[in-house]
């Protein structure tokens, strides 16, 4: 098995969309990667994050054994209950984020993973998502995927409580590239059938 890790590599590799009665706004060049909800007493704000991971050296059709998103909290986030959902972009080689229309128009994967009832986060502490291997597998299995391509993951609000500051956030690339969201993937590749037989000493 092979373990690889990757973070966003430029400002346009991560973003946050804020949705409210005033419409949808995409923020590029943000200092934090965020999902959840905020209630200011009059207006509900919903947060949706986007993360692009370039140059992933994973062969097309490899078996994804495990995959996780890892965040380092930039501040304390203790209000509950925070409920989120992780999806991917159904694309062979995902592009950087540019504007709100570009963000919304991206086709999401069928596979998703709910990250619900997220406990309190404290500044400078590492937090890990549930296993998202089904999302990565769907992307890697695409006929147009090739080793070295980029993929995008979305971290979306999904039913958090109507409270002020009911969200979770970690560093983004613009705040600190070495602390930006980390994608950790473990994968394996089966040897061709003939080679497997030779390795096992079976047949020719």
C-alpha positions in Angstrom: 0.0 0.0 0.0 1.1 3.6 -0.7 0.4 6.6 1.5 0.3 10.1 -0.1 -0.6 13.5 1.4 -1.4 16.7 -0.3 -2.4 20.3 0.7 -3.8 23.1 -1.5 -0.8 24.7 -3.3 -2.1 28.2 -4.1 -4.7 30.7 -3.1 -7.2 29.6 -5.7 -7.1 26.0 -4.4 -9.4 26.7 -1.5 -12.4 28.9 -0.9 -15.5 29.4 1.2 -19.0 30.1 0.0 -21.4 32.0 2.3 -25.1 31.6 1.6 -27.9 33.7 3.1 -31.1 35.6 2.2 -28.7 38.1 0.6 -27.5 35.5 -1.9 -24.4 33.4 -2.4 -21.0 34.9 -2.1 -17.7 33.1 -2.8 -14.6 34.1 -0.9 -11.2 33.4 -2.4 -8.0 34.2 -0.6 -9.5 33.2 2.7 -7.6 32.5 5.9 -9.8 29.7 7.0 -11.5 26.6 5.6 -15.0 26.5 7.1 -18.3 24.7 7.2 -21.4 25.2 9.4 -23.9 27.9 10.3 -24.1 31.3 12.0 -27.1 33.1 13.3 -26.7 36.8 14.1 -30.2 37.2 15.6 -31.7 38.3 12.3 -30.0 36.4 9.4 -28.8 32.8 9.0 -25.5 32.4 7.3 -24.4 29.0 5.9 -20.8 28.1 5.2 -19.6 25.8 2.5 -15.9 25.0 1.8 -14.1 24.0 -1.3 -10.6 22.5 -1.5 -8.5 21.5 -4.5 -5.6 19.1 -4.2 -3.3 19.1 -7.3 -0.8 16.6 -8.7 -2.1 13.5 -6.9 0.1 10.6 -8.0 -2.6 7.9 -7.9 -3.1 5.5 -10.8 -6.5 5.3 -12.5 -8.5 2.5 -11.0 -6.3 2.1 -7.9 -8.1 0.7 -4.8 -8.5 3.5 -2.2 -7.9 1.8 1.2 -8.6 5.0 3.3 -8.8 8.7 2.9 -9.2 11.5 5.4 -9.3 15.3 5.5 -7.2 16.8 8.3 -7.7 20.3 9.7 -5.7 22.4 12.1 -8.1 24.7 13.9 -7.2 28.4 13.6 -9.3 29.4 16.6 -11.5 27.8 19.3 -14.9 26.7 17.9 -17.1 25.2 20.7 -20.7 25.9 19.8 -22.7 22.8 18.9 -24.4 21.1 17.1 -22.4 21.2 13.9 -23.4 18.9 11.1 -21.6 18.8 7.7 -21.3 16.7 4.5 -18.3 16.0 2.4 -18.6 15.5 -1.4 -16.2 15.6 -4.3 -16.3 17.1 -7.7 -17.2 14.6 -10.5 -14.3 15.7 -12.7 -11.3 14.0 -14.3 -8.9 16.9 -13.5 -10.5 19.6 -11.3 -9.7 23.2 -12.0 -8.9 26.1 -9.6 -11.8 28.1 -8.1 -12.6 31.4 -9.9 -16.0 32.8 -9.0 -19.4 31.9 -7.5 -20.9 30.6 -10.8 -17.8 28.4 -11.3 -18.2 27.0 -7.8 -21.9 26.3 -7.9 -21.8 24.8 -11.4 -19.4 22.0 -10.5 -21.0 18.5 -10.6 -20.8 16.7 -7.3 -20.0 13.1 -6.8 -22.7 10.6 -6.1 -20.7 9.4 -3.1 -20.7 11.5 0.0 -19.8 11.2 3.7 -21.7 12.9 6.6 -19.5 14.4 9.4 -22.1 15.0 12.0 -22.2 16.2 15.6 -18.6 17.5 15.4 -17.2 18.1 18.9 -15.6 21.3 20.0 -12.4 22.4 18.2 -9.5 24.2 19.9 -6.9 26.4 18.3 -3.8 24.7 16.9 -5.2 21.2 17.4 -5.5 18.7 14.6 -8.9 17.2 13.7 -9.6 14.4 11.3 -12.8 13.7 9.2 -14.5 10.3 8.9 -13.1 8.1 6.2 -14.0 9.5 2.7 -12.5 6.7 0.6 -15.8 6.2 -1.3 -15.6 9.7 -2.6 -12.0 9.4 -3.7 -12.7 6.0 -5.2 -15.5 7.4 -7.4 -13.1 10.1 -8.8 -10.2 7.7 -9.3 -12.4 5.3 -11.1 -13.3 7.8 -13.8 -12.1 6.8 -17.2 -10.4 10.2 -17.7 -8.6 10.2 -14.4 -4.8 10.0 -14.7 -2.0 10.0 -12.1 -0.9 13.6 -11.5 -4.5 15.0 -11.9 -6.2 17.3 -9.4 -9.4 16.6 -7.4 -11.7 18.9 -5.5 -13.6 18.2 -2.3 -16.5 20.1 -0.8 -17.2 20.5 2.9 -20.8 21.6 3.3 -23.2 22.8 6.0 -25.7 20.0 6.6 -28.2 20.9 9.3 -26.2 22.6 12.1 -28.0 24.3 14.9 -29.4 27.8 14.5 -26.9 29.5 16.8 -24.2 32.1 16.6 -20.8 30.6 15.6 -22.1 27.1 15.1 -19.3 26.1 12.7 -15.8 24.6 12.5 -12.8 26.1 10.7 -9.2 25.3 10.0 -6.3 27.1 8.4 -6.5 27.8 4.7 -3.6 28.2 2.3 -3.5 32.0 2.5 -3.2 31.9 6.3 -0.5 29.3 6.5 0.4 26.9 3.6 2.0 24.4 5.9 -1.2 24.2 8.0 -3.8 24.2 5.2 -6.2 21.3 4.9 -4.4 18.0 4.4 -5.7 15.2 2.3 -4.3 11.8 3.3 -4.9 8.9 1.0 -3.7 5.3 1.3 -4.1 3.2 -1.9 -3.1 -0.1 -3.4 -2.6 -1.4 -6.9 -3.1 -5.0 -7.9 -0.4 -6.6 -9.9 -1.4 -8.0 -13.3 -2.8 -11.5 -13.0 0.3 -13.2 -14.6 2.6 -11.4 -12.3 0.5 -12.4 -9.3 0.7 -16.0 -10.3 4.5 -15.8 -10.7 4.8 -14.2 -7.3 2.7 -17.0 -5.8 4.6 -19.7 -7.8 1.4 -20.8 -9.5 1.5 -21.6 -13.2 3.8 -19.9 -15.6 
